[in-house]
Amino acid sequence: MGRIQGNLDHFLAHVLLPVLLFEPDIAALRSGPVPVAVGVGADSGDGVPALSARVPAERLGVEPLLFPGDHQGLALDVAACADIIHAAVA
C-alpha cells in the first residue's frame, strides 16, 4: 500500500486525469470505414470504467459487448473475451 500511496499523486495527475478528460470524436468514429465496437465488463457497475464505455456506446448507437468480470476482465479471462470478440466480428 505504501508504494501505491507514494505514486498516487502521479497516477491522479498523469494517468487518471487525462483519461477522465478525454472525449472521443463520435462523429469521426461514426464516419470511419470500420464499425466500432465498445466493450464493458459485466461486473463493472456504474463506475468510471463502465461509464467510459457505456456513454460512447450510447452516443454511437451500439450495444456494448459484455465481457466477463469487471474492467480487468480482458486480462483475467482472455479465452472467454476472445470468443466474444470473435463472435462480434465474424
PDB file of N, CA, C and O in Angstrom:
ATOM      1  N   MET A   1       0.818  -1.189   0.000  1.00  0.00           N
ATOM      2  CA  MET A   1       0.000   0.000   0.000  1.00  0.00           C
ATOM      3  C   MET A   1       0.868   1.261   0.000  1.00  0.00           C
ATOM      4  O   MET A   1       0.508   2.272  -0.604  1.00  0.00           O
ATOM      5  N   GLY A   2       2.003   1.193   0.677  1.00  0.00           N
ATOM      6  CA  GLY A   2       2.884   2.349   0.729  1.00  0.00           C
ATOM      7  C   GLY A   2       3.352   2.781  -0.649  1.00  0.00           C
ATOM      8  O   GLY A   2       3.430   3.972  -0.949  1.00  0.00           O
ATOM      9  N   ARG A   3       3.661   1.801  -1.482  1.00  0.00           N
ATOM     10  CA  ARG A   3       4.105   2.113  -2.848  1.00  0.00           C
ATOM     11  C   ARG A   3       2.983   2.773  -3.636  1.00  0.00           C
ATOM     12  O   ARG A   3       3.214   3.738  -4.364  1.00  0.00           O
ATOM     13  N   ILE A   4       1.760   2.250  -3.491  1.00  0.00           N
ATOM     14  CA  ILE A   4       0.612   2.838  -4.189  1.00  0.00           C
ATOM     15  C   ILE A   4       0.393   4.273  -3.722  1.00  0.00           C
ATOM     16  O   ILE A   4       0.198   5.173  -4.538  1.00  0.00           O
ATOM     17  N   GLN A   5       0.425   4.484  -2.408  1.00  0.00           N
ATOM     18  CA  GLN A   5       0.249   5.836  -1.872  1.00  0.00           C
ATOM     19  C   GLN A   5       1.340   6.775  -2.369  1.00  0.00           C
ATOM     20  O   GLN A   5       1.080   7.946  -2.645  1.00  0.00           O
ATOM     21  N   GLY A   6       2.561   6.261  -2.483  1.00  0.00           N
ATOM     22  CA  GLY A   6       3.672   7.074  -2.957  1.00  0.00           C
ATOM     23  C   GLY A   6       3.517   7.506  -4.408  1.00  0.00           C
ATOM     24  O   GLY A   6       4.052   8.539  -4.810  1.00  0.00           O
ATOM     25  N   ASN A   7       2.792   6.728  -5.189  1.00  0.00           N
ATOM     26  CA  ASN A   7       2.585   7.038  -6.609  1.00  0.00           C
ATOM     27  C   ASN A   7       1.230   7.668  -6.898  1.00  0.00           C
ATOM     28  O   ASN A   7       0.918   7.983  -8.047  1.00  0.00           O
ATOM     29  N   LEU A   8       0.431   7.852  -5.862  1.00  0.00           N
ATOM     30  CA  LEU A   8      -0.942   8.297  -6.075  1.00  0.00           C
ATOM     31  C   LEU A   8      -1.024   9.663  -6.750  1.00  0.00           C
ATOM     32  O   LEU A   8      -1.815   9.835  -7.677  1.00  0.00           O
ATOM     33  N   ASP A   9      -0.240  10.626  -6.315  1.00  0.00           N
ATOM     34  CA  ASP A   9      -0.289  11.957  -6.937  1.00  0.00           C
ATOM     35  C   ASP A   9       0.050  11.882  -8.422  1.00  0.00           C
ATOM     36  O   ASP A   9      -0.613  12.509  -9.249  1.00  0.00           O
ATOM     37  N   HIS A  10       1.081  11.115  -8.756  1.00  0.00           N
ATOM     38  CA  HIS A  10       1.454  10.958 -10.165  1.00  0.00           C
ATOM     39  C   HIS A  10       0.323  10.279 -10.937  1.00  0.00           C
ATOM     40  O   HIS A  10      -0.033  10.716 -12.031  1.00  0.00           O
ATOM     41  N   PHE A  11      -0.238   9.219 -10.372  1.00  0.00           N
ATOM     42  CA  PHE A  11      -1.323   8.490 -11.034  1.00  0.00           C
ATOM     43  C   PHE A  11      -2.511   9.415 -11.294  1.00  0.00           C
ATOM     44  O   PHE A  11      -3.040   9.454 -12.404  1.00  0.00           O
ATOM     45  N   LEU A  12      -2.923  10.150 -10.281  1.00  0.00           N
ATOM     46  CA  LEU A  12      -4.091  11.022 -10.436  1.00  0.00           C
ATOM     47  C   LEU A  12      -3.847  12.118 -11.469  1.00  0.00           C
ATOM     48  O   LEU A  12      -4.730  12.416 -12.274  1.00  0.00           O
ATOM     49  N   ALA A  13      -2.678  12.711 -11.453  1.00  0.00           N
ATOM     50  CA  ALA A  13      -2.389  13.839 -12.340  1.00  0.00           C
ATOM     51  C   ALA A  13      -2.045  13.431 -13.767  1.00  0.00           C
ATOM     52  O   ALA A  13      -2.426  14.114 -14.718  1.00  0.00           O
ATOM     53  N   HIS A  14      -1.330  12.325 -13.921  1.00  0.00           N
ATOM     54  CA  HIS A  14      -0.781  11.990 -15.232  1.00  0.00           C
ATOM     55  C   HIS A  14      -1.410  10.763 -15.893  1.00  0.00           C
ATOM     56  O   HIS A  14      -1.192  10.519 -17.079  1.00  0.00           O
ATOM     57  N   VAL A  15      -2.170  10.008 -15.149  1.00  0.00           N
ATOM     58  CA  VAL A  15      -2.817   8.831 -15.734  1.00  0.00           C
ATOM     59  C   VAL A  15      -4.332   8.996 -15.699  1.00  0.00           C
ATOM     60  O   VAL A  15      -4.981   8.975 -16.746  1.00  0.00           O
ATOM     61  N   LEU A  16      -4.895   9.157 -14.520  1.00  0.00           N
ATOM     62  CA  LEU A  16      -6.348   9.211 -14.400  1.00  0.00           C
ATOM     63  C   LEU A  16      -6.943  10.489 -14.982  1.00  0.00           C
ATOM     64  O   LEU A  16      -7.938  10.420 -15.703  1.00  0.00           O
ATOM     65  N   LEU A  17      -6.373  11.636 -14.696  1.00  0.00           N
ATOM     66  CA  LEU A  17      -6.936  12.900 -15.176  1.00  0.00           C
ATOM     67  C   LEU A  17      -7.038  12.951 -16.702  1.00  0.00           C
ATOM     68  O   LEU A  17      -8.093  13.328 -17.212  1.00  0.00           O
ATOM     69  N   PRO A  18      -5.997  12.593 -17.452  1.00  0.00           N
ATOM     70  CA  PRO A  18      -6.158  12.598 -18.916  1.00  0.00           C
ATOM     71  C   PRO A  18      -7.252  11.641 -19.403  1.00  0.00           C
ATOM     72  O   PRO A  18      -7.946  11.933 -20.377  1.00  0.00           O
ATOM     73  N   VAL A  19      -7.400  10.517 -18.735  1.00  0.00           N
ATOM     74  CA  VAL A  19      -8.457   9.576 -19.115  1.00  0.00           C
ATOM     75  C   VAL A  19      -9.823  10.194 -18.851  1.00  0.00           C
ATOM     76  O   VAL A  19     -10.722  10.105 -19.686  1.00  0.00           O
ATOM     77  N   LEU A  20      -9.977  10.816 -17.694  1.00  0.00           N
ATOM     78  CA  LEU A  20     -11.261  11.421 -17.342  1.00  0.00           C
ATOM     79  C   LEU A  20     -11.618  12.599 -18.246  1.00  0.00           C
ATOM     80  O   LEU A  20     -12.797  12.868 -18.477  1.00  0.00           O
ATOM     81  N   LEU A  21     -10.622  13.292 -18.751  1.00  0.00           N
ATOM     82  CA  LEU A  21     -10.868  14.462 -19.595  1.00  0.00           C
ATOM     83  C   LEU A  21     -11.022  14.129 -21.077  1.00  0.00           C
ATOM     84  O   LEU A  21     -11.474  14.969 -21.855  1.00  0.00           O
ATOM     85  N   PHE A  22     -10.654  12.918 -21.472  1.00  0.00           N
ATOM     86  CA  PHE A  22     -10.701  12.546 -22.887  1.00  0.00           C
ATOM     87  C   PHE A  22     -12.144  12.445 -23.371  1.00  0.00           C
ATOM     88  O   PHE A  22     -12.992  11.849 -22.707  1.00  0.00           O
ATOM     89  N   GLU A  23     -12.408  13.032 -24.526  1.00  0.00           N
ATOM     90  CA  GLU A  23     -13.706  12.890 -25.183  1.00  0.00           C
ATOM     91  C   GLU A  23     -13.486  12.396 -26.594  1.00  0.00           C
ATOM     92  O   GLU A  23     -12.889  13.099 -27.409  1.00  0.00           O
ATOM     93  N   PRO A  24     -13.961  11.195 -26.899  1.00  0.00           N
ATOM     94  CA  PRO A  24     -13.762  10.674 -28.248  1.00  0.00           C
ATOM     95  C   PRO A  24     -14.554  11.490 -29.271  1.00  0.00           C
ATOM     96  O   PRO A  24     -15.599  12.059 -28.956  1.00  0.00           O
ATOM     97  N   ASP A  25     -14.048  11.537 -30.476  1.00  0.00           N
ATOM     98  CA  ASP A  25     -14.710  12.237 -31.570  1.00  0.00           C
ATOM     99  C   ASP A  25     -15.754  11.281 -32.157  1.00  0.00           C
ATOM    100  O   ASP A  25     -15.457  10.486 -33.049  1.00  0.00           O
ATOM    101  N   ILE A  26     -16.962  11.374 -31.645  1.00  0.00           N
ATOM    102  CA  ILE A  26     -18.032  10.449 -32.037  1.00  0.00           C
ATOM    103  C   ILE A  26     -18.331  10.555 -33.530  1.00  0.00           C
ATOM    104  O   ILE A  26     -18.540   9.538 -34.190  1.00  0.00           O
ATOM    105  N   ALA A  27     -18.352  11.753 -34.061  1.00  0.00           N
ATOM    106  CA  ALA A  27     -18.630  11.926 -35.497  1.00  0.00           C
ATOM    107  C   ALA A  27     -17.570  11.225 -36.339  1.00  0.00           C
ATOM    108  O   ALA A  27     -17.897  10.578 -37.334  1.00  0.00           O
ATOM    109  N   ALA A  28     -16.309  11.349 -35.951  1.00  0.00           N
ATOM    110  CA  ALA A  28     -15.234  10.682 -36.689  1.00  0.00           C
ATOM    111  C   ALA A  28     -15.357   9.169 -36.574  1.00  0.00           C
ATOM    112  O   ALA A  28     -15.136   8.446 -37.545  1.00  0.00           O
ATOM    113  N   LEU A  29     -15.708   8.697 -35.389  1.00  0.00           N
ATOM    114  CA  LEU A  29     -15.871   7.248 -35.215  1.00  0.00           C
ATOM    115  C   LEU A  29     -17.037   6.723 -36.050  1.00  0.00           C
ATOM    116  O   LEU A  29     -16.952   5.647 -36.642  1.00  0.00           O
ATOM    117  N   ARG A  30     -18.118   7.486 -36.093  1.00  0.00           N
ATOM    118  CA  ARG A  30     -19.282   7.071 -36.893  1.00  0.00           C
ATOM    119  C   ARG A  30     -18.979   7.065 -38.380  1.00  0.00           C
ATOM    120  O   ARG A  30     -19.465   6.202 -39.112  1.00  0.00           O
ATOM    121  N   SER A  31     -18.180   8.019 -38.832  1.00  0.00           N
ATOM    122  CA  SER A  31     -17.965   8.174 -40.272  1.00  0.00           C
ATOM    123  C   SER A  31     -16.808   7.327 -40.803  1.00  0.00           C
ATOM    124  O   SER A  31     -16.558   7.310 -42.008  1.00  0.00           O
ATOM    125  N   GLY A  32     -16.116   6.640 -39.934  1.00  0.00           N
ATOM    126  CA  GLY A  32     -14.989   5.824 -40.369  1.00  0.00           C
ATOM    127  C   GLY A  32     -15.438   4.606 -41.157  1.00  0.00           C
ATOM    128  O   GLY A  32     -16.613   4.240 -41.121  1.00  0.00           O
ATOM    129  N   PRO A  33     -14.518   3.980 -41.862  1.00  0.00           N
ATOM    130  CA  PRO A  33     -14.849   2.847 -42.718  1.00  0.00           C
ATOM    131  C   PRO A  33     -15.054   1.533 -41.958  1.00  0.00           C
ATOM    132  O   PRO A  33     -15.510   0.548 -42.540  1.00  0.00           O
ATOM    133  N   VAL A  34     -14.726   1.511 -40.675  1.00  0.00           N
ATOM    134  CA  VAL A  34     -14.798   0.276 -39.891  1.00  0.00           C
ATOM    135  C   VAL A  34     -15.817   0.455 -38.771  1.00  0.00           C
ATOM    136  O   VAL A  34     -15.776   1.462 -38.063  1.00  0.00           O
ATOM    137  N   PRO A  35     -16.729  -0.498 -38.595  1.00  0.00           N
ATOM    138  CA  PRO A  35     -17.674  -0.391 -37.483  1.00  0.00           C
ATOM    139  C   PRO A  35     -16.928  -0.392 -36.140  1.00  0.00           C
ATOM    140  O   PRO A  35     -15.917  -1.075 -35.975  1.00  0.00           O
ATOM    141  N   VAL A  36     -17.439   0.369 -35.212  1.00  0.00           N
ATOM    142  CA  VAL A  36     -16.809   0.469 -33.894  1.00  0.00           C
ATOM    143  C   VAL A  36     -17.580  -0.395 -32.905  1.00  0.00           C
ATOM    144  O   VAL A  36     -18.807  -0.329 -32.820  1.00  0.00           O
ATOM    145  N   ALA A  37     -16.845  -1.196 -32.168  1.00  0.00           N
ATOM    146  CA  ALA A  37     -17.429  -1.984 -31.078  1.00  0.00           C
ATOM    147  C   ALA A  37     -16.873  -1.452 -29.765  1.00  0.00           C
ATOM    148  O   ALA A  37     -15.710  -1.056 -29.685  1.00  0.00           O
ATOM    149  N   VAL A  38     -17.705  -1.447 -28.749  1.00  0.00           N
ATOM    150  CA  VAL A  38     -17.308  -0.977 -27.432  1.00  0.00           C
ATOM    151  C   VAL A  38     -17.537  -2.116 -26.456  1.00  0.00           C
ATOM    152  O   VAL A  38     -18.567  -2.789 -26.506  1.00  0.00           O
ATOM    153  N   GLY A  39     -16.576  -2.332 -25.568  1.00  0.00           N
ATOM    154  CA  GLY A  39     -16.716  -3.402 -24.588  1.00  0.00           C
ATOM    155  C   GLY A  39     -16.776  -2.862 -23.180  1.00  0.00           C
ATOM    156  O   GLY A  39     -16.203  -1.816 -22.877  1.00  0.00           O
ATOM    157  N   VAL A  40     -17.474  -3.584 -22.321  1.00  0.00           N
ATOM    158  CA  VAL A  40     -17.589  -3.220 -20.912  1.00  0.00           C
ATOM    159  C   VAL A  40     -17.632  -4.504 -20.086  1.00  0.00           C
ATOM    160  O   VAL A  40     -18.201  -5.510 -20.510  1.00  0.00           O
ATOM    161  N   GLY A  41     -17.029  -4.456 -18.913  1.00  0.00           N
ATOM    162  CA  GLY A  41     -17.073  -5.603 -18.014  1.00  0.00           C
ATOM    163  C   GLY A  41     -18.463  -5.767 -17.433  1.00  0.00           C
ATOM    164  O   GLY A  41     -19.049  -4.801 -16.944  1.00  0.00           O
ATOM    165  N   ALA A  42     -18.996  -6.974 -17.480  1.00  0.00           N
ATOM    166  CA  ALA A  42     -20.350  -7.239 -16.998  1.00  0.00           C
ATOM    167  C   ALA A  42     -20.511  -6.907 -15.516  1.00  0.00           C
ATOM    168  O   ALA A  42     -21.611  -6.580 -15.071  1.00  0.00           O
ATOM    169  N   ASP A  43     -19.431  -6.989 -14.756  1.00  0.00           N
ATOM    170  CA  ASP A  43     -19.486  -6.721 -13.319  1.00  0.00           C
ATOM    171  C   ASP A  43     -18.917  -5.358 -12.956  1.00  0.00           C
ATOM    172  O   ASP A  43     -18.573  -5.133 -11.795  1.00  0.00           O
ATOM    173  N   SER A  44     -18.809  -4.447 -13.907  1.00  0.00           N
ATOM    174  CA  SER A  44     -18.177  -3.157 -13.659  1.00  0.00           C
ATOM    175  C   SER A  44     -19.045  -2.175 -12.890  1.00  0.00           C
ATOM    176  O   SER A  44     -18.534  -1.185 -12.367  1.00  0.00           O
ATOM    177  N   GLY A  45     -20.327  -2.423 -12.812  1.00  0.00           N
ATOM    178  CA  GLY A  45     -21.199  -1.485 -12.112  1.00  0.00           C
ATOM    179  C   GLY A  45     -21.363  -0.192 -12.881  1.00  0.00           C
ATOM    180  O   GLY A  45     -21.440  -0.193 -14.109  1.00  0.00           O
ATOM    181  N   ASP A  46     -21.418   0.913 -12.150  1.00  0.00           N
ATOM    182  CA  ASP A  46     -21.632   2.218 -12.772  1.00  0.00           C
ATOM    183  C   ASP A  46     -20.468   3.161 -12.542  1.00  0.00           C
ATOM    184  O   ASP A  46     -20.642   4.378 -12.612  1.00  0.00           O
ATOM    185  N   GLY A  47     -19.292   2.635 -12.273  1.00  0.00           N
ATOM    186  CA  GLY A  47     -18.122   3.472 -12.032  1.00  0.00           C
ATOM    187  C   GLY A  47     -17.543   4.018 -13.319  1.00  0.00           C
ATOM    188  O   GLY A  47     -18.069   3.786 -14.407  1.00  0.00           O
ATOM    189  N   VAL A  48     -16.454   4.746 -13.174  1.00  0.00           N
ATOM    190  CA  VAL A  48     -15.792   5.408 -14.304  1.00  0.00           C
ATOM    191  C   VAL A  48     -15.430   4.430 -15.423  1.00  0.00           C
ATOM    192  O   VAL A  48     -15.679   4.740 -16.588  1.00  0.00           O
ATOM    193  N   PRO A  49     -14.847   3.251 -15.118  1.00  0.00           N
ATOM    194  CA  PRO A  49     -14.505   2.352 -16.226  1.00  0.00           C
ATOM    195  C   PRO A  49     -15.731   1.941 -17.053  1.00  0.00           C
ATOM    196  O   PRO A  49     -15.663   1.882 -18.281  1.00  0.00           O
ATOM    197  N   ALA A  50     -16.829   1.663 -16.387  1.00  0.00           N
ATOM    198  CA  ALA A  50     -18.035   1.256 -17.119  1.00  0.00           C
ATOM    199  C   ALA A  50     -18.644   2.423 -17.883  1.00  0.00           C
ATOM    200  O   ALA A  50     -19.046   2.273 -19.037  1.00  0.00           O
ATOM    201  N   LEU A  51     -18.712   3.582 -17.242  1.00  0.00           N
ATOM    202  CA  LEU A  51     -19.290   4.747 -17.918  1.00  0.00           C
ATOM    203  C   LEU A  51     -18.450   5.181 -19.109  1.00  0.00           C
ATOM    204  O   LEU A  51     -18.984   5.668 -20.105  1.00  0.00           O
ATOM    205  N   SER A  52     -17.136   5.007 -19.009  1.00  0.00           N
ATOM    206  CA  SER A  52     -16.275   5.396 -20.128  1.00  0.00           C
ATOM    207  C   SER A  52     -16.488   4.500 -21.334  1.00  0.00           C
ATOM    208  O   SER A  52     -16.031   4.828 -22.429  1.00  0.00           O
ATOM    209  N   ALA A  53     -17.168   3.383 -21.161  1.00  0.00           N
ATOM    210  CA  ALA A  53     -17.548   2.524 -22.282  1.00  0.00           C
ATOM    211  C   ALA A  53     -19.007   2.730 -22.660  1.00  0.00           C
ATOM    212  O   ALA A  53     -19.335   2.836 -23.842  1.00  0.00           O
ATOM    213  N   ARG A  54     -19.884   2.787 -21.665  1.00  0.00           N
ATOM    214  CA  ARG A  54     -21.322   2.875 -21.956  1.00  0.00           C
ATOM    215  C   ARG A  54     -21.724   4.192 -22.622  1.00  0.00           C
ATOM    216  O   ARG A  54     -22.571   4.196 -23.516  1.00  0.00           O
ATOM    217  N   VAL A  55     -21.136   5.294 -22.202  1.00  0.00           N
ATOM    218  CA  VAL A  55     -21.518   6.596 -22.779  1.00  0.00           C
ATOM    219  C   VAL A  55     -21.140   6.674 -24.259  1.00  0.00           C
ATOM    220  O   VAL A  55     -21.993   7.029 -25.072  1.00  0.00           O
ATOM    221  N   PRO A  56     -19.901   6.358 -24.644  1.00  0.00           N
ATOM    222  CA  PRO A  56     -19.609   6.382 -26.090  1.00  0.00           C
ATOM    223  C   PRO A  56     -20.446   5.369 -26.872  1.00  0.00           C
ATOM    224  O   PRO A  56     -20.858   5.651 -27.997  1.00  0.00           O
ATOM    225  N   ALA A  57     -20.699   4.205 -26.297  1.00  0.00           N
ATOM    226  CA  ALA A  57     -21.532   3.216 -26.992  1.00  0.00           C
ATOM    227  C   ALA A  57     -22.917   3.783 -27.256  1.00  0.00           C
ATOM    228  O   ALA A  57     -23.460   3.636 -28.351  1.00  0.00           O
ATOM    229  N   GLU A  58     -23.484   4.433 -26.246  1.00  0.00           N
ATOM    230  CA  GLU A  58     -24.807   5.043 -26.413  1.00  0.00           C
ATOM    231  C   GLU A  58     -24.775   6.123 -27.492  1.00  0.00           C
ATOM    232  O   GLU A  58     -25.677   6.196 -28.326  1.00  0.00           O
ATOM    233  N   ARG A  59     -23.743   6.955 -27.476  1.00  0.00           N
ATOM    234  CA  ARG A  59     -23.632   8.030 -28.471  1.00  0.00           C
ATOM    235  C   ARG A  59     -23.406   7.486 -29.872  1.00  0.00           C
ATOM    236  O   ARG A  59     -23.809   8.102 -30.858  1.00  0.00           O
ATOM    237  N   LEU A  60     -22.761   6.329 -29.957  1.00  0.00           N
ATOM    238  CA  LEU A  60     -22.541   5.687 -31.252  1.00  0.00           C
ATOM    239  C   LEU A  60     -23.757   4.882 -31.707  1.00  0.00           C
ATOM    240  O   LEU A  60     -23.855   4.493 -32.871  1.00  0.00           O
ATOM    241  N   GLY A  61     -24.677   4.639 -30.780  1.00  0.00           N
ATOM    242  CA  GLY A  61     -25.859   3.848 -31.108  1.00  0.00           C
ATOM    243  C   GLY A  61     -25.574   2.363 -31.200  1.00  0.00           C
ATOM    244  O   GLY A  61     -26.223   1.648 -31.963  1.00  0.00           O
ATOM    245  N   VAL A  62     -24.597   1.891 -30.420  1.00  0.00           N
ATOM    246  CA  VAL A  62     -24.271   0.462 -30.411  1.00  0.00           C
ATOM    247  C   VAL A  62     -24.428  -0.083 -29.000  1.00  0.00           C
ATOM    248  O   VAL A  62     -24.259   0.637 -28.016  1.00  0.00           O
ATOM    249  N   GLU A  63     -24.750  -1.350 -28.921  1.00  0.00           N
ATOM    250  CA  GLU A  63     -24.790  -2.033 -27.634  1.00  0.00           C
ATOM    251  C   GLU A  63     -23.375  -2.454 -27.281  1.00  0.00           C
ATOM    252  O   GLU A  63     -22.682  -3.036 -28.115  1.00  0.00           O
ATOM    253  N   PRO A  64     -22.933  -2.174 -26.064  1.00  0.00           N
ATOM    254  CA  PRO A  64     -21.583  -2.606 -25.712  1.00  0.00           C
ATOM    255  C   PRO A  64     -21.496  -4.126 -25.606  1.00  0.00           C
ATOM    256  O   PRO A  64     -22.443  -4.788 -25.182  1.00  0.00           O
ATOM    257  N   LEU A  65     -20.357  -4.658 -25.993  1.00  0.00           N
ATOM    258  CA  LEU A  65     -20.090  -6.073 -25.789  1.00  0.00           C
ATOM    259  C   LEU A  65     -19.850  -6.280 -24.302  1.00  0.00           C
ATOM    260  O   LEU A  65     -19.091  -5.528 -23.691  1.00  0.00           O
ATOM    261  N   LEU A  66     -20.477  -7.273 -23.718  1.00  0.00           N
ATOM    262  CA  LEU A  66     -20.295  -7.553 -22.293  1.00  0.00           C
ATOM    263  C   LEU A  66     -19.228  -8.623 -22.116  1.00  0.00           C
ATOM    264  O   LEU A  66     -19.358  -9.749 -22.597  1.00  0.00           O
ATOM    265  N   PHE A  67     -18.179  -8.242 -21.417  1.00  0.00           N
ATOM    266  CA  PHE A  67     -17.092  -9.160 -21.126  1.00  0.00           C
ATOM    267  C   PHE A  67     -17.204  -9.644 -19.694  1.00  0.00           C
ATOM    268  O   PHE A  67     -17.748  -8.935 -18.847  1.00  0.00           O
ATOM    269  N   PRO A  68     -16.701 -10.839 -19.403  1.00  0.00           N
ATOM    270  CA  PRO A  68     -16.775 -11.334 -18.033  1.00  0.00           C
ATOM    271  C   PRO A  68     -15.945 -10.476 -17.092  1.00  0.00           C
ATOM    272  O   PRO A  68     -14.918  -9.919 -17.479  1.00  0.00           O
ATOM    273  N   GLY A  69     -16.401 -10.381 -15.869  1.00  0.00           N
ATOM    274  CA  GLY A  69     -15.644  -9.669 -14.853  1.00  0.00           C
ATOM    275  C   GLY A  69     -15.876  -8.177 -14.882  1.00  0.00           C
ATOM    276  O   GLY A  69     -16.855  -7.685 -15.443  1.00  0.00           O
ATOM    277  N   ASP A  70     -14.940  -7.466 -14.256  1.00  0.00           N
ATOM    278  CA  ASP A  70     -15.038  -6.017 -14.196  1.00  0.00           C
ATOM    279  C   ASP A  70     -14.156  -5.398 -15.274  1.00  0.00           C
ATOM    280  O   ASP A  70     -13.985  -5.990 -16.339  1.00  0.00           O
ATOM    281  N   HIS A  71     -13.599  -4.231 -15.021  1.00  0.00           N
ATOM    282  CA  HIS A  71     -12.819  -3.554 -16.055  1.00  0.00           C
ATOM    283  C   HIS A  71     -11.484  -4.237 -16.337  1.00  0.00           C
ATOM    284  O   HIS A  71     -10.757  -3.809 -17.233  1.00  0.00           O
ATOM    285  N   GLN A  72     -11.150  -5.271 -15.605  1.00  0.00           N
ATOM    286  CA  GLN A  72      -9.933  -6.037 -15.880  1.00  0.00           C
ATOM    287  C   GLN A  72     -10.244  -7.402 -16.499  1.00  0.00           C
ATOM    288  O   GLN A  72      -9.360  -8.250 -16.621  1.00  0.00           O
ATOM    289  N   GLY A  73     -11.482  -7.603 -16.880  1.00  0.00           N
ATOM    290  CA  GLY A  73     -11.902  -8.890 -17.405  1.00  0.00           C
ATOM    291  C   GLY A  73     -11.110  -9.378 -18.604  1.00  0.00           C
ATOM    292  O   GLY A  73     -10.855 -10.574 -18.745  1.00  0.00           O
ATOM    293  N   LEU A  74     -10.719  -8.441 -19.474  1.00  0.00           N
ATOM    294  CA  LEU A  74      -9.943  -8.843 -20.650  1.00  0.00           C
ATOM    295  C   LEU A  74      -8.639  -9.512 -20.251  1.00  0.00           C
ATOM    296  O   LEU A  74      -8.181 -10.436 -20.923  1.00  0.00           O
ATOM    297  N   ALA A  75      -8.050  -9.056 -19.179  1.00  0.00           N
ATOM    298  CA  ALA A  75      -6.768  -9.622 -18.741  1.00  0.00           C
ATOM    299  C   ALA A  75      -6.962 -10.906 -17.939  1.00  0.00           C
ATOM    300  O   ALA A  75      -6.069 -11.752 -17.894  1.00  0.00           O
ATOM    301  N   LEU A  76      -8.114 -11.050 -17.313  1.00  0.00           N
ATOM    302  CA  LEU A  76      -8.313 -12.181 -16.405  1.00  0.00           C
ATOM    303  C   LEU A  76      -8.977 -13.389 -17.060  1.00  0.00           C
ATOM    304  O   LEU A  76      -8.825 -14.512 -16.579  1.00  0.00           O
ATOM    305  N   ASP A  77      -9.707 -13.174 -18.143  1.00  0.00           N
ATOM    306  CA  ASP A  77     -10.373 -14.300 -18.820  1.00  0.00           C
ATOM    307  C   ASP A  77     -10.224 -14.114 -20.328  1.00  0.00           C
ATOM    308  O   ASP A  77     -11.190 -13.846 -21.042  1.00  0.00           O
ATOM    309  N   VAL A  78      -9.003 -14.261 -20.779  1.00  0.00           N
ATOM    310  CA  VAL A  78      -8.647 -13.981 -22.171  1.00  0.00           C
ATOM    311  C   VAL A  78      -9.430 -14.851 -23.147  1.00  0.00           C
ATOM    312  O   VAL A  78      -9.908 -14.354 -24.167  1.00  0.00           O
ATOM    313  N   ALA A  79      -9.565 -16.122 -22.854  1.00  0.00           N
ATOM    314  CA  ALA A  79     -10.241 -17.032 -23.790  1.00  0.00           C
ATOM    315  C   ALA A  79     -11.705 -16.653 -23.976  1.00  0.00           C
ATOM    316  O   ALA A  79     -12.191 -16.602 -25.106  1.00  0.00           O
ATOM    317  N   ALA A  80     -12.409 -16.389 -22.888  1.00  0.00           N
ATOM    318  CA  ALA A  80     -13.825 -16.013 -23.000  1.00  0.00           C
ATOM    319  C   ALA A  80     -13.972 -14.699 -23.750  1.00  0.00           C
ATOM    320  O   ALA A  80     -14.872 -14.550 -24.577  1.00  0.00           O
ATOM    321  N   CYS A  81     -13.090 -13.747 -23.465  1.00  0.00           N
ATOM    322  CA  CYS A  81     -13.151 -12.456 -24.148  1.00  0.00           C
ATOM    323  C   CYS A  81     -12.844 -12.615 -25.639  1.00  0.00           C
ATOM    324  O   CYS A  81     -13.470 -11.958 -26.472  1.00  0.00           O
ATOM    325  N   ALA A  82     -11.900 -13.468 -25.977  1.00  0.00           N
ATOM    326  CA  ALA A  82     -11.586 -13.728 -27.381  1.00  0.00           C
ATOM    327  C   ALA A  82     -12.788 -14.303 -28.102  1.00  0.00           C
ATOM    328  O   ALA A  82     -13.058 -13.941 -29.247  1.00  0.00           O
ATOM    329  N   ASP A  83     -13.518 -15.201 -27.441  1.00  0.00           N
ATOM    330  CA  ASP A  83     -14.726 -15.772 -28.043  1.00  0.00           C
ATOM    331  C   ASP A  83     -15.780 -14.693 -28.301  1.00  0.00           C
ATOM    332  O   ASP A  83     -16.443 -14.711 -29.338  1.00  0.00           O
ATOM    333  N   ILE A  84     -15.938 -13.761 -27.371  1.00  0.00           N
ATOM    334  CA  ILE A  84     -16.909 -12.690 -27.521  1.00  0.00           C
ATOM    335  C   ILE A  84     -16.521 -11.778 -28.683  1.00  0.00           C
ATOM    336  O   ILE A  84     -17.363 -11.403 -29.499  1.00  0.00           O
ATOM    337  N   ILE A  85     -15.259 -11.433 -28.748  1.00  0.00           N
ATOM    338  CA  ILE A  85     -14.775 -10.566 -29.838  1.00  0.00           C
ATOM    339  C   ILE A  85     -14.921 -11.277 -31.175  1.00  0.00           C
ATOM    340  O   ILE A  85     -15.357 -10.675 -32.156  1.00  0.00           O
ATOM    341  N   HIS A  86     -14.562 -12.543 -31.217  1.00  0.00           N
ATOM    342  CA  HIS A  86     -14.677 -13.308 -32.474  1.00  0.00           C
ATOM    343  C   HIS A  86     -16.125 -13.362 -32.943  1.00  0.00           C
ATOM    344  O   HIS A  86     -16.404 -13.181 -34.128  1.00  0.00           O
ATOM    345  N   ALA A  87     -17.045 -13.610 -32.017  1.00  0.00           N
ATOM    346  CA  ALA A  87     -18.465 -13.672 -32.391  1.00  0.00           C
ATOM    347  C   ALA A  87     -18.968 -12.324 -32.893  1.00  0.00           C
ATOM    348  O   ALA A  87     -19.837 -12.272 -33.763  1.00  0.00           O
ATOM    349  N   ALA A  88     -18.427 -11.230 -32.348  1.00  0.00           N
ATOM    350  CA  ALA A  88     -18.879  -9.906 -32.757  1.00  0.00           C
ATOM    351  C   ALA A  88     -18.381  -9.505 -34.142  1.00  0.00           C
ATOM    352  O   ALA A  88     -19.059  -8.761 -34.850  1.00  0.00           O
ATOM    353  N   VAL A  89     -17.215  -9.987 -34.530  1.00  0.00           N
ATOM    354  CA  VAL A  89     -16.657  -9.572 -35.804  1.00  0.00           C
ATOM    355  C   VAL A  89     -16.812 -10.619 -36.903  1.00  0.00           C
ATOM    356  O   VAL A  89     -16.523 -10.352 -38.069  1.00  0.00           O
ATOM    357  N   ALA A  90     -17.257 -11.778 -36.532  1.00  0.00           N
ATOM    358  CA  ALA A  90     -17.388 -12.862 -37.533  1.00  0.00           C
ATOM    359  C   ALA A  90     -18.615 -12.686 -38.379  1.00  0.00           C
ATOM    360  O   ALA A  90     -18.877 -13.501 -39.263  1.00  0.00           O
TER     361      ALA A  90
END
